[in-house]
Amino acid sequence: MKISNQISEKAVLEELAQRLLHHRVALNLTQEEAAESSGMGKRTLERIESGEDFRVSSLIKLLKTLNMLEALDELIPPEQISPIQLLEMKKRRKKRASTARKTQAKEPWHWGDEK
């Protein structure tokens, strides 16, 4: 099943549960082995694989054990800089180095031919 906005949260949890179960079995890990390697209880893993609600930290631990943690990078990709933002950044970039200028004491302006 494809996960989309049209399905319920329960259906999403059940689909994730099935996918995680299949990956665990493909790695030839028992629930007990996967739970121990993940640092969680076997009952927690059973709840995840049955489609019950679970903590994100438990999912992270399990994904590490299943060598799938990189999949989270696709879940919420990092912010991309738009081409317009990139152009604006280039416009503001300094083109040469400069030193601090000394400020001169402001004297009233005069023609210079006064006595």
WOVEN-V853090 format. One record per helix or strand of 2 or more residues. SS is the DSSP state (a for helix, b for strand). FROM is the first residue (numbers start at 1). LEN is the number of residues. If there is no record, write none. Layout:
SS	FROM	LEN
SS	FROM	LEN
This chain:
a	9	18
a	31	8
a	42	8
a	56	10
a	71	5
a	83	10
